[in-house]
Amino acid sequence: PGQAVYVAFRKQGEELEGLWVQPEQLPQSGTMWDVLAEALKLGKARLGSRASEVDRLEIDLTHTYRQLDPDGQYSQIVDQDKQKVPIQYGVRGLRIRHGDRHKQWAPTWQLARNEVSADLVEQTRRQWKLDKQEFATAQFHSFEAEQLLVRLDREPAEAALMFRGNRVVDIAEVTQASTETLAQGMKGWLVNNLHDDGRLTYMFYPSTNEEERGNNMIRQWMATNAMIRWARDRDDSALFDRVEQNIDYNVAHFYEQEGELGLIVEGRAKVKLGAVALAGMAMYTHPEREKWATQIAGLRKTVDELWHEDGSFSSYYTNERYRAGDKEQWNFYPGEALLFWATIYAEEKDPEILAKYKKSFEFYRDWHREHRNPAFVPWHLQAHYTLWSALGEDEAELERELQEFSFEIADWLVGVQAWEVKPGEITYPDEKGRFYTEKKRFGVPHASSTGVYIEGLIDAWQFARDLDDAERRERYRVSLIRAIRSMMQLQYVDDVDMYYVKDPKYVVGGIRTSVYRNEIRCDNVQHPLMGIIKVLRMFEASEYADAG
C-alpha cells in the first residue's frame, strides 16, 4: 500500500510549492506511485502558469514508520536536540498526530530549512494551544524516506538518489585529484566571502541566504592564516594582496594599543590569548609584515604578559579582569600561543622564546595527561613539529621529548576517530571519518574539529616520516585520508547537495558544520584547508589509496 509522499517544486533552489499527499487522499486505494502521481498533479495545479518554471523536484517517499516511546516521546525528541547530536536528523522525518490534527516534516525539508526537531515540536504545541501534559498524549512517529532529486532541466530528465540530502562519498573517491578539487573549493569559498573592504564572512546560512551577525576573532584570524598559507604554497600574489586588505580591515576594527601591549578586542573588551597569538602569526607570516611592525611587537608583548614562570598562560587580558577564566580554554589558547612562538623561533632563534617554550611544554604536557581532550592535540602537534624542526644539535633532549609526546597525543587522537558503522561509534555511513564517536563524547560532531585534527595529524605524519617510523606514518596516513573523506562529505559541490540553495556563490566550496547542520562557519573551511595544503604537497598519488 502507498504511504505519504512529500514533494517540493523548486526553481534555482527556491521552493515554489511544497506539499504532502497522504494515502487517504486518493480517490481509491493505491500504491506509492499513485500517491506520488497525485502529489505531482496537485502541485502542478497549485502552481498554475509557474509550473513551467520548475527545474527541480525534491521528493520524499516515506516508509518504515516507528512510534516513539509513548511514556517519554516528547522529551525524547527534545533531549536529543539538546545534546546537539541529532543522529537521525535528515534521515528520519517526524509526524505528530493529536486528535484530528496532524503535522509531518520530511527529512529533506528539515535539511533545507536547517530546522531542528525540538523547535518544530514546540512550535506545533503552541500552535495547537496545548500544555505539555496534553501534548504528551499525541502520537509521535518517526519515519524513513527514499530521497530523490529530479532534474527537470536535463534532457532527458535525470533523477539522483540522495541520502540525507546528499550523496555518500566512498573512501575510494579520495584521490590526489579529488583532494585538490576539495582544496580549490575551500580556497574559492574564502575568496568569494572576502568582501571588497577586506571583511571576511564569519558564518553563512544557505537556508536563508544570510550572514550571521556575530563574529569570533580567533576564527577570523585563523582564516587569515589559511589564506596566507595557500598564497605562499601556490605563489598567489593576488591572494596575498587580498589578505593584506583583510589584515588591514581586522586591525582597523579590532586592534587596540594599550601602552606596549597590542590587543585584539572582541565583544565587551574581551581579549583572548588565542586571538592575540593568531593575529600576530598572520601578520608575521605575511610578506608585507613590516607594514604591521608596531602591531606585531605589541601582540608579542601581550603574549609575553600572559605567560607565567611556571609555564602556564592566562587565557584572557582585560582592564577589569587581568587574568581570569584560564583553565576552560587551556585546550586551545596555550597551544595557539606556542604555535606563534614556534613560528617566530624558526626564523629568529630567540633564546628567550625557547626557554619559555620549554617551561610551557612541560607544564601543559603534565596538565593534558590529567585532562585528556582531543581539542588540545592539534595545536601542540603543530607547535611542537615547527619548533622541533628548528632546533639545533644542542637541544637533543628537548627534541626527544617533543617527539615522544607528539606521538603519544597523536596516537590517542587517532583512537577518537570514528570509522565503523556500529553501536557506540557511528550510525550512518556519511558520518565516517569524523573525530566524534557516540561512546566518547568530546564536544559535538563539527567540521572545524575534524579540520583542525587534519592540521595536527599531517605534522604528526611528518614526525613519523622524518624519524623513519613506518608504522605510525601509515597509521596517520590512513587517519588523514579518512578525515579528508569526511570533509568531502561536508563540502557543498553541486546541484544535488545544494538543491535548496538560491545563490551558490557564497555557498559552493564551503564546508557545512555537520551532516545534519548546513551552516558554513569560516573555520569549517579554514582548518581543513590548512592541513590539506600540506597533504597535497607531501603525499604521493599512491598514498591516497587503501584507507578503508
C-alpha positions in Angstrom: 0.0 0.0 0.0 1.0 3.6 -0.6 2.4 5.8 2.2 2.7 9.6 2.5 4.8 11.4 -0.1 6.3 14.9 0.1 7.2 16.9 -3.0 8.8 20.3 -3.2 8.8 22.1 -6.6 11.9 24.3 -6.9 13.3 26.9 -9.3 17.0 27.5 -8.9 16.8 26.4 -5.3 13.8 28.4 -4.4 10.8 26.4 -3.2 7.8 27.5 -5.3 5.5 24.9 -3.7 5.8 22.1 -1.2 3.1 19.7 -0.3 2.2 16.3 1.4 -0.2 13.8 0.0 -1.4 11.1 2.3 -2.8 7.7 1.0 -6.2 8.5 2.3 -6.4 11.5 -0.1 -6.5 9.1 -3.1 -10.0 8.5 -4.6 -9.3 4.8 -4.1 -6.6 2.7 -2.5 -3.4 2.8 -4.5 0.4 2.2 -4.4 3.2 4.6 -3.5 3.4 5.6 -7.2 -0.3 6.5 -7.1 0.3 8.8 -4.1 3.3 10.3 -5.9 1.3 10.9 -9.1 -1.4 12.6 -7.1 1.2 14.9 -5.4 2.6 15.9 -8.8 -0.8 16.5 -10.2 -1.8 18.6 -7.2 1.4 20.6 -7.2 1.1 21.4 -10.9 -2.5 22.6 -10.3 -1.4 24.8 -7.4 1.5 26.3 -9.4 -0.6 27.1 -12.4 1.4 29.1 -15.0 4.5 28.9 -12.8 4.7 25.1 -13.2 6.8 25.5 -16.3 9.5 27.3 -14.2 10.1 24.3 -12.0 13.6 22.8 -12.7 13.9 20.5 -9.7 11.6 18.1 -7.8 12.6 17.2 -4.3 10.8 14.0 -3.4 10.5 12.0 -0.1 8.8 8.6 -0.4 8.1 7.7 3.2 8.2 4.3 4.8 9.1 2.4 8.0 7.1 4.4 10.5 8.0 3.8 14.1 6.0 5.1 17.1 8.3 6.8 19.6 8.3 5.8 23.2 4.8 6.8 24.5 6.0 7.4 28.0 8.6 10.0 27.1 8.2 10.7 23.4 8.1 14.5 23.7 11.2 14.7 26.0 13.0 12.1 23.9 12.8 14.3 20.8 13.8 17.5 22.7 16.6 15.8 24.7 18.3 14.5 21.6 18.5 18.0 20.1 19.7 19.4 23.4 22.6 17.1 23.2 23.3 18.6 19.8 23.8 15.2 18.3 20.5 14.5 16.4 21.9 11.5 14.5 18.5 10.8 12.8 18.1 14.3 11.5 17.9 14.3 7.7 17.5 10.6 7.6 14.2 10.1 9.5 11.4 12.5 9.4 8.8 13.2 12.2 5.0 13.0 12.3 2.7 14.2 15.1 -1.0 13.4 15.5 -3.3 14.7 18.2 -7.0 14.1 17.6 -7.8 15.3 14.1 -4.7 17.5 13.9 -1.6 16.4 12.0 1.9 17.7 11.3 4.6 16.0 9.3 8.1 17.0 8.3 10.2 15.4 5.6 13.9 14.8 6.1 14.9 16.8 3.0 12.6 19.7 4.2 14.3 19.8 7.6 17.8 19.8 6.0 16.8 22.6 3.6 15.3 24.7 6.4 18.0 23.8 8.9 15.2 23.2 11.4 15.7 21.1 14.5 13.0 18.8 15.7 12.8 20.3 19.1 11.9 23.7 17.7 9.3 22.2 15.3 7.7 20.2 18.1 7.5 23.3 20.4 6.1 25.5 17.6 3.4 22.8 17.0 2.5 22.6 20.7 2.0 26.3 20.8 0.1 26.5 17.5 -2.3 23.8 18.8 -2.6 25.7 22.1 -1.8 22.6 24.2 0.1 22.5 27.5 2.9 20.0 27.8 0.9 17.4 29.6 -1.8 17.5 26.9 0.7 17.5 24.1 2.4 14.4 25.5 -0.7 12.4 24.7 -0.2 13.0 21.0 1.2 10.2 18.8 4.7 10.7 17.6 6.1 8.7 14.8 9.5 8.9 13.0 9.8 7.5 9.5 12.4 6.9 6.8 12.2 8.2 3.3 13.7 7.4 -0.1 15.0 10.8 -1.1 15.1 11.8 -4.8 16.1 14.9 -6.6 14.7 15.1 -10.2 16.4 17.5 -12.6 13.8 18.6 -15.0 16.2 20.9 -16.9 18.2 17.9 -18.2 17.4 16.2 -21.4 16.2 13.6 -20.7 15.3 14.4 -17.1 17.6 12.9 -14.5 17.0 11.6 -11.0 19.6 11.4 -8.2 19.0 9.2 -5.2 20.1 11.1 -2.1 21.0 10.1 1.4 20.5 12.9 4.0 20.0 15.3 1.1 23.4 14.4 -0.4 25.4 11.6 -1.8 27.6 9.4 0.4 31.3 9.8 -0.5 33.1 6.5 -0.7 36.6 6.3 0.6 37.8 5.1 -2.8 36.8 8.6 -4.2 39.6 10.2 -2.1 42.4 10.6 -4.6 45.1 13.2 -5.2 42.9 14.8 -7.9 39.7 14.9 -5.8 41.6 16.2 -2.8 43.0 19.1 -5.0 39.4 19.8 -6.1 38.4 19.8 -2.4 41.1 22.3 -1.5 40.4 24.5 -4.5 36.7 24.7 -3.5 37.6 25.7 0.1 40.0 28.4 -1.1 37.3 29.6 -3.5 34.8 29.9 -0.7 37.2 32.0 1.3 37.9 34.3 -1.6 34.2 34.6 -2.6 33.4 35.5 1.0 36.2 38.1 1.3 34.4 41.4 0.7 35.8 44.4 -1.1 36.7 46.2 2.2 38.6 43.2 3.4 36.0 41.8 5.8 35.5 38.1 5.7 32.1 36.4 6.2 32.1 34.8 9.7 29.2 32.5 9.1 26.7 31.9 6.2 23.3 30.3 6.3 22.5 28.6 3.0 18.9 28.1 4.0 18.2 31.8 4.3 21.0 33.1 2.1 22.1 35.3 5.0 25.2 36.0 7.1 25.5 35.5 10.8 25.6 38.8 12.7 28.1 37.5 15.3 31.8 37.2 15.0 34.8 35.5 16.6 38.3 36.9 16.4 40.1 33.6 16.8 38.3 32.1 13.8 38.7 35.2 11.7 42.4 35.3 12.2 42.7 31.5 11.6 41.1 32.1 8.3 43.6 34.9 7.5 46.4 32.4 8.3 44.8 29.8 5.9 44.7 32.3 3.0 48.3 33.2 3.7 49.4 29.5 3.7 47.5 29.0 0.4 49.1 32.1 -1.2 52.5 31.0 -0.2 52.1 27.4 -1.3 50.7 28.4 -4.7 52.7 31.6 -5.1 49.5 33.5 -5.4 50.4 37.2 -5.3 46.9 38.3 -6.0 45.7 36.5 -2.9 48.5 38.0 -0.8 47.1 41.4 -1.8 43.6 40.4 -0.8 44.8 39.1 2.6 46.6 42.4 3.1 43.2 44.1 2.8 41.8 41.5 5.3 44.5 42.2 7.8 44.1 46.0 7.4 40.3 45.6 8.0 40.8 43.5 11.1 43.4 45.8 12.5 41.2 48.9 11.9 38.2 47.3 13.6 39.6 45.0 16.3 43.2 46.0 17.2 43.9 48.4 20.1 47.2 49.6 21.6 47.5 49.9 25.4 50.9 51.1 26.2 53.3 48.5 24.8 50.6 45.9 24.6 48.7 45.0 21.4 45.2 43.8 21.9 42.7 42.1 19.7 39.4 43.2 21.3 36.2 41.3 20.8 32.8 42.0 22.3 32.8 43.6 25.7 36.5 44.4 25.8 37.3 40.7 25.9 40.9 40.0 24.8 41.7 36.3 24.1 45.2 34.9 24.2 44.4 32.8 21.2 43.2 35.7 19.1 46.3 37.7 20.0 48.6 34.9 19.0 46.9 34.0 15.8 46.6 37.7 14.7 50.3 38.1 15.4 51.1 34.9 13.4 49.1 36.1 10.4 50.9 39.5 10.3 54.3 37.9 11.0 54.0 35.4 8.1 52.6 37.8 5.5 55.3 39.2 3.1 54.3 42.8 3.9 54.8 42.3 7.7 56.8 45.4 8.1 53.6 47.3 7.5 52.3 46.0 10.8 55.6 46.0 12.8 54.1 48.0 15.6 51.1 45.7 15.9 53.3 42.6 15.8 55.6 43.9 18.5 52.5 44.8 20.6 50.9 41.3 20.2 54.2 39.6 21.0 54.4 41.7 24.2 50.9 40.7 25.2 51.6 37.0 24.8 54.6 37.5 27.0 52.5 39.4 29.6 50.0 36.5 29.7 52.8 33.9 30.3 53.8 32.8 33.8 57.1 31.5 35.2 55.5 28.1 35.8 54.9 27.8 32.1 51.2 28.4 32.2 49.3 31.2 30.3 46.4 33.3 31.2 43.6 32.9 28.7 42.3 36.5 28.8 43.5 40.0 29.3 41.1 42.8 30.2 41.4 46.0 32.1 38.8 44.8 34.7 39.8 41.1 34.9 43.5 41.0 34.2 43.7 37.2 34.5 40.5 35.1 34.7 38.8 32.1 33.4 42.0 30.4 32.4 41.6 26.7 32.5 38.4 26.4 30.5 40.4 27.5 27.4 43.6 25.6 28.1 42.8 23.0 25.4 43.0 25.8 22.9 44.7 29.1 23.6 48.1 28.0 25.0 48.7 25.8 22.0 47.9 28.7 19.7 50.4 30.8 21.6 53.0 28.1 21.4 52.5 27.8 17.7 53.1 31.6 17.4 56.3 31.3 19.4 57.5 28.3 17.4 56.8 30.2 14.1 58.9 33.1 15.4 61.7 30.9 16.8 62.0 29.0 13.5 63.2 32.3 11.9 64.8 34.3 14.8 66.2 31.5 17.1 65.3 33.7 20.1 66.7 32.0 23.2 64.2 33.7 25.5 61.3 32.2 23.4 62.9 28.8 23.6 63.4 29.0 27.4 59.7 30.0 27.9 58.6 27.3 25.4 60.4 24.6 27.3 58.6 25.5 30.6 55.2 25.7 28.8 55.7 22.4 27.1 56.4 20.7 30.4 53.5 22.4 32.1 50.9 21.6 29.5 52.2 18.1 28.9 51.6 17.3 32.5 48.2 19.0 32.5 47.0 17.3 29.4 47.8 13.8 30.8 45.4 14.6 33.6 42.8 16.1 31.4 42.8 14.3 28.0 40.8 16.1 25.3 41.2 15.9 21.6 40.9 19.7 21.2 44.4 20.1 22.9 46.2 17.9 20.4 46.3 19.6 17.0 47.7 22.9 18.3 50.5 21.3 20.2 51.3 18.9 17.4 51.7 21.9 15.0 53.7 23.9 17.5 56.0 21.0 18.5 56.8 20.0 15.0 57.5 23.6 14.0 59.9 24.0 16.9 61.4 20.5 16.6 62.3 21.2 13.0 64.1 24.4 14.0 66.1 23.1 17.0 69.9 22.8 16.9 72.1 19.8 17.9 72.5 21.1 21.4 68.8 20.5 22.1 68.7 16.8 21.7 66.8 16.1 24.9 64.1 18.6 24.1 63.9 17.1 20.6 63.3 13.7 22.0 60.7 14.9 24.5 58.8 16.8 21.8 58.8 13.8 19.5 57.7 11.3 22.2 54.9 13.5 23.5 53.7 14.3 19.9 53.5 10.6 19.1 51.7 10.0 22.4 48.9 12.5 21.7 48.7 11.8 18.0 48.2 8.0 18.7 45.5 8.9 21.2 43.7 11.2 18.8 43.5 8.6 16.1 41.7 6.4 18.5 39.0 9.1 18.8 38.2 9.0 15.1 35.0 7.1 14.0 35.0 4.7 11.1 33.0 1.6 11.8 29.2 1.8 11.5 28.3 0.0 14.7 26.8 0.8 18.2 28.9 3.3 20.1 30.8 4.5 17.0 28.6 5.9 14.2 25.1 5.2 13.0 25.3 6.1 9.3 28.0 5.9 6.6 28.0 9.6 5.9 29.5 10.2 9.4 32.6 8.1 8.7 36.0 9.8 9.3 34.9 12.4 11.8 36.5 12.7 15.2 33.5 12.1 17.3 32.0 8.8 18.5 28.8 8.2 20.3 30.8 6.4 23.0 33.4 9.1 23.6 31.5 12.4 23.7 34.1 15.1 23.4 32.2 18.1 22.3 29.9 17.6 19.4 30.4 16.5 15.8 31.8 19.5 14.0 33.6 20.1 10.7 36.0 22.5 12.3 37.1 19.8 14.8 37.8 17.2 12.1 39.5 20.0 10.1 41.9 21.1 12.9 42.8 17.4 13.6 43.9 17.2 9.9 46.1 20.2 10.6 47.7 18.4 13.6 47.9 14.9 12.1 49.8 16.0 9.0 52.5 17.3 11.3 52.4 14.0 13.3 52.9 12.3 9.9 55.9 14.5 9.2 57.4 13.5 12.6 56.9 9.8 11.6 58.4 10.4 8.2 61.4 12.3 9.5 62.1 9.6 12.1 61.5 6.6 9.8 58.6 5.3 11.9 56.8 3.4 9.2 54.0 2.0 11.4 53.0 5.5 12.7 53.4 7.0 9.3 50.9 4.5 7.9 48.5 5.0 10.9 48.4 8.7 10.5 48.1 8.5 6.7 45.0 6.3 6.9 43.5 8.6 9.5 44.2 11.6 7.3 42.6 10.1 4.2 39.5 9.1 6.3 39.2 12.6 7.6 39.5 14.0 4.1 36.6 11.7 3.1 34.6 13.4 5.9 35.5 16.9 4.5 34.4 15.8 1.0 31.1 14.6 2.5 30.6 18.0 4.1 31.6 20.2 1.2 29.0 21.9 -1.0 29.8 20.8 -4.5 26.9 20.6 -6.9 23.2 20.9 -7.6 22.4 17.8 -5.6 23.6 18.8 -2.2 22.7 22.5 -3.0 19.1 21.6 -4.0 17.7 24.3 -1.8 20.4 27.0 -2.3 19.3 30.2 -4.0 22.7 31.8 -4.6 25.6 29.3 -4.9 28.3 32.0 -5.0 28.6 32.2 -1.2 28.0 28.5 -0.6 29.9 26.4 -3.2 33.1 25.1 -1.8 32.1 25.8 1.7 32.0 23.1 4.4 28.8 22.5 6.3 29.0 22.2 10.1 27.9 18.5 10.1 26.0 16.1 8.0 22.8 17.4 9.6 23.6 21.2 10.1 24.1 23.2 7.0 25.6 26.5 8.1 29.1 27.4 7.0 31.4 28.9 9.5 34.7 30.3 8.3 36.8 27.9 10.5 34.8 24.9 9.0 36.7 25.8 5.8 40.0 27.3 7.2 41.0 24.3 9.4 40.9 21.5 6.8 42.4 23.7 4.1 45.5 24.5 6.2 46.1 20.8 6.7 45.2 19.6 3.3 47.6 22.1 1.7 50.4 20.1 3.4 48.9 16.8 2.5 48.8 17.8 -1.2 52.4 19.0 -1.0 53.7 15.8 0.7 51.6 12.8 -0.3 52.4 10.8 -3.4 49.3 9.8 -5.5 49.5 6.3 -4.2 49.2 7.4 -0.6 45.6 8.3 -1.1 44.6 4.7 -1.6 43.9 1.8 0.8 42.4 3.7 3.7 39.1 1.8 4.0 
